[in-house]
Amino acid sequence: MLTHCHIDHAGSAQELKELTNAKVAVHREDAESVAGKKTLPSPKGAIGILFKAFSSFFKLTPVEPDIVLNEGDRVGKLMVIHTPGHTPGSISLYDSQRKLIFVGDAITFADGKISRPPKRFTLDMNKALQSIAKISQLDFDMMLSGHGNPLKPNASHTVKEFYTSLEK
């Protein structure tokens, strides 16, 4: 399962699919980007200029998704939570029994600090903040993000506090 369509999360999906016969699953809003039928805007600022200059090195190998996910779908014990903003089809994967959540790049925890997704790589920060609000309503002991460190214990409490601090 891909939490979103950015190259650092989906770039090897085709190769993994070929090597392991794994199924590629992605939210419907990012499916066309993963399949190479739609291109997302470049990152903002100087990094965007670098991405354009080196675009031949940063190409996603297209892969046709085998499974198109929607809010509330289940894959095994994981429930799909649509958390757009970073990309249109960003998802989090929630296991209520084990009280853990994979949040992709919706939230990051690194060096003891929780943060929102980086502005230059996030297409719609307002939606990203709404997604953090959505995540903050769930009950989980551990949060695993696409970058950084696991957040534990009492991760949902920390995320709620973080979201509350954003509202001020």
N, C-alpha and C positions, 0 to 999 in steps of 0.2 A: 504494500500500500504506500502510495506517495502522499505526503501531507500537502504538497503543492508542487507547482510545475517549474520552479527555478532549477537551473542546471546543477547546483550543488546538492539538490535533493532528488532529481530525476535523471541526471546526466548519464548514469550507467544502467538505467532500467532496461534498455534494449539488450545490452550485453548480459545482464543477469537473467533476463527472460530466456535468451538463447542457451546459456550455460546450465540453467537449473530447471527449465520448463515452468518457472514460476508464472503466475498470473499477475498482470499489472493492473492495479486498481487505483483510480483517481476520481476526484469529484468532477461532476459533469461540467462545472464552470472552468476547469483547467484541462479537460480532456482534449480539446482541439489544440491547445498549446503543446501538450505532451506528444500528440500525434504529428506535430509539425504543420498543422493547417492554419494556425493563428500565431502571430508573434506578439508577445507582450512588449510594452514600451520599455526603452532602455532605462537604467537607473538614472536618478537625478544628479545633477552637479558634475564635478570633475570626474568622478568614477564612471559616469555615463559616457563621457567623452572617451575615456580609456576603454570601456567596453566596446564602443563602436570601432575604435582603432584596432582592437585585438579581437574583433568578432569572429574571425575564422578560428581562433583558438578556444572560444567560449561557446561553441555550438552544441546544442542539445541534439543527440542522435534521436530522431523521431521514433516513437514506438506507439503502436495502436493499442489503446487500453483494452484489456479483456473484460474488465468490470468497471462500470460507470457508477459512482457512488452518489448518494443523496443524503441529506440530513435524516438522521434516525436509522439509516441502514445499519445492519450488524454484519461484521466479519468475525466469525468465531465469537469470542466474548467481548470484542471491542465494538462500541457504538460510535458511529460517525456523527461528529458535531461540526456543522458547517461554521467555520470561523473566518470569514472573508476579511479582506483589507490588505494584508500583505500581498496576496494575489486574489483574484475573484473566487477561486475554488479552494482556498486554503481550508484544511480540515484539522480537527483535533480528534484523537481516538481515545475514548473513555471506557475504562473497565471499572464499573461500580463495585463489583465483588472484591477485586484486589485493591480498590481505591487508588488507582493510578490513571494518569492521563499523559498522552503524548501530544504536545502542542505545536509541533513543527517550529515555525518561526513566529507564531502569534505572540509569544512571550519568551524572553530569554532570562536565564539565571546564570551568571558568571561572576567569579571573583566576589561571591557573597552578595551580589546586587541583582535585583530583578529589574527588567526593563521591557519597554514596548519594542515592537519590531523597528529596525533602523529606517529612518525616514526616506533615505535615498533609494531603498529597495522596496518600499511599501507603496502600492498603487493608490490606496485610499485610507489615510490615517483615521478618518472618522469611523469608517467601518471596522478598522483594526481595533479602535477603542471600544466599539460596541461588542466586538468579539471577546475582548478581555473582560468586559462586563458579564458576558454570557458564561465564560469559563469560571468567573468568580462565584457563580451561583451553584457550582457543582461541589461535591464532597470527595476529596481525594487527599491521600497522605503523601503521594509522590508525584511530582511533575517532571516529565522528561521533555526537554526542548531540543530542537535541531542543532543548536549550538550552545556550548556552555556545559554546565554541570547539572546533575539531578538536584531538584529542590525537595528536601525532606527533612524532618517529618512535618506534619501539619501544613503541608503545602497549600491547601485551599485557604487556610487562614491567612497565610502570607500573601497570596494572590488577592484576597479580599481587601487586605490592608493597602496593598499597592494600588488597586483600582480606586479605592476611596481617596488615596492621596492624589490621584490624577484628576478627580472631580473638583478639587479645590482651585 
